[in-house]
Amino acid sequence: IILRDLAGINLVGGDVVEVSPPFDTTGATAIAGAHVAMEILCLWCWTRRGM
C-alpha cells in the first residue's frame, strides 16, 4: 500500500472520512476504510519506533 512508503515522516494525525456502512450495501467501503485506518495506525507506530 502507498501509505507504507510514508514511513519515517513526522506523522501528527490521520483521518478516514466519508465511510458510511449503512449506504454501502456490499461492505466494500467499510472494509477499505478499515484497511486505511489500520495502515495509518501502523505508520504512526513505525514512526514512533524509528523504523
C-alpha angles and dihedrals in degrees: 000000000000093000090068089064088066092068111135098033121122097258112195101166148352136196139190112204137178097029108139113171094188089063094042105084095182098042092233095123093050091050092047090049091050091051092050091048090051092049091050090050092049091047090053091050093048090050092052092050092051096242 
